[in-house]
Each structure stands twice: as structure tokens, then as C-alpha cells.
Amino acid sequence: MDYSVLHRSSSSFARVSSILTQHGSILTPAFVPVCTTGSPKCVPMSAVDDFDLVFSNTYHLLVHPGANTVAELGGIHSFTSRSKPFITDSGGFQVFSLKYTGGRDELKGRTNKPKQKNMVSKIDEDGVHFRSYRDGRQLFLSPEASISAQHQIGADLIVAFDELPPYGLTQKRLQRSFDRTHRWMKRSLDFHNSSAHTSTQRLYGIVHGETNMGLRLESLRFLLQHNFPGIAIGGSVGQTRKEMYSLICGMRSLLPSDRPVHLLGIGDLQSIVPLIQCGVDSLDSTYPTKAGRHGTALLTPSVDWLISHSLENSLVSATLDEPAAGRLNELHLVLSKAEHQQSAEPIDETCTCPVCLRYSRGYLHHLLKMHESAGQSLVTLHNLHIMRNTMETIRHLIRDNKL
Ligand SMILES: [Zn+2]
């Protein structure tokens, strides 16, 4: 489970590195597509073959088919027929989303059953008791139960169990959640270290503290002091780009040089370069697949565009007060717009993906308008291709010290 830095940029904290796992090495900076239940949405697992790392959710795999079944079928690689690395989360994020949003944000569209209230029945120092959104079955997650499930699932990179507090807590409640999260992460680490999985699965601790810089640094120091083999940045990093960049920038001098850093849940084209320049090695996000399902195609950012959206430029940009992710800019093409109806052009004439080589904007517009699932699948395939190629360009720019 080696980690090696191949190049450090002379113009920022960006670095090109390699995380060696039993299922091959992960070249970073890496964009990590989300394959929630063991597949990306709308496209088969083979659509992410070109990505070194993909992200699956322990919570969803626990609900169905269960960690035991994944283990019986040979673990997540064998189960999904993917030979390359996986990362799984702890399940904490989804469970606490159930608690604080009734599952609206995380679980929308995953079941035809009417919305179930009070799905989290009990949270105490031991862990969280909750009901399956799928069939109402009682489930339990604790640091030990989460790590044990992640051992069974068998991803190469796994994540410590944490409490996800809602945005905007009072200082007192935030501190209470923060302290519990650290106790839970230490229990996760102790459980993992006493298992036979330390040589095959790298455990990431999560930096918490929401938008409080003092707590973020304290959390990071805690993880380094306990020697977590990987560092993930989680929780709320703010509601605007300004908050997000200043928070992650503020941590960069303490981010470790000898182990990987992952940012949980953020990875749109506009944010990627500044975040990588703060020292982030990998980022998972549903961004390209979700955009694809909504008929929004990504366009290739040029080298000049990437450089002009560097951290330095972003910190003085007019877009700083925008939401931290999700805004459509000049790199997004909304294919359902009437202007594409008679277009014979491909989505992106510089793109070499099978979709752009074969289909026109007009045809994709038609499929989307007719609600043909092929339309969503094709745009998703193209978007994944753009993310993969963009990361390759970014790695070249870092090696050339241009980012
Ligand atoms: Zn394409």
C-alpha cells in the first residue's frame, strides 16, 4: 500500500502521485466517479474502466445486497467484474442525511415506497440504529460495524465512521459532534489495525469541523497524530466557493506530504483546479453522471481555461459568492434546448469519445426529448470521457509547473 509523490508543482501545492493498491495503482490527481450501488447511474460498470478509482457507498450496499452477499460473491471487484481499485465510504454520510433531511438529498428516487419518517431510530455513543429505506428492516452502524462491512465489501481504500452534523449548528453542538466523531474515528482505526486487512485496505480518517478553521486544523492534527494512512476532507466545506476555497486553502500547509488526501463529494469542472492546488489528490462526485442524466453535456476545458481558473485567479473571481458547486458555466451544454434540434454537430468536436464520433447534438436532443434512456446514457458516457481527459491534462500541467 505504498504512496509516492512523483512530482510537486513549483507553483502551488498540487502534486502528481501514485497510490499503490492490490488492484493496481491510482495516478493522482484523480477524479473518482460515483458507482453508488456498484455501478455508475445509467451506464454499465465498463464505462468507468478508464478510471483508476471509483467510489461506492457502504450504506447502499448494506441495504442491498448486504455486505455478506458481496463477500460471498468474492468481494466488490469480483461482484462488479472490475479489476481496478475501489473506495467505499463508511455509511455515516447517508445515515445522517436520513436523520437531518429525511433522506431527501441522498436517497431521492431510490425507492417507489412513500417517504418514510423517523428512519433513524437511535443515535448514541455506540452507533446509529436506523431502518432500511428499501424494506424497513432495522440496521445498525457503529465504527466497528462500518469497518467490518467495508472489510467484507473489500474496497482498496476505506473510510472511518463519522457523524455528519447539519450545516449551521451552534458552536456547542458542533463541538459535541466533533468530539464524538473523533472518538468514532479512533474506534474505526483500532478495529482496522487489529484486523488482518491493514496490508490490503488503506483506512482514511476524515477531517471535520465544518467551516470553523480552528476545528478543521485540530481535526487534521488528530488524524496525523493517530497515523491514519489516508486523509479525507468531509462535512460541510461551506455554501459558497469563497468559503470552500478559503477553508481548504487554510488547511494546505498541514496536509501531509507522505499520504494521500481525498475530498469527499465535490468535483465539478470549475472547482477541480483550485482544490487540487490546495493539495487534494482525489475527488469523488456524481457531477458528470448526474449532469448526463439531466441532458447536460460537458465541454472540454482548454489549457488556457484551466490555467485561468487556477486557485490564484479563482480567489479574486466574481463567481466566489456562488454556491460551492453546481452552477452551469460555458463548459456546459444543455442539450434539451431548442437551439440543438437541427444541429448536425457532435457535442464537442475536440472530443474523441464514441458518442462524439458517431452522434449529433440534434439526435441526442431528440432522444432526451422523447425520454429515451439511451439519450441519458450517451451523454453520461461522453461526460465521463471529458472528466478522464481533463484530469490527464491537469496532471500534465502540474508536471510542467503550470498549475
Ligand atoms: Zn464526447
Residues whose N, C-alpha, C, O or C-beta is under 5 A from the ligand:
A	BS01	ZN	C351 C353 V355 C356 H382
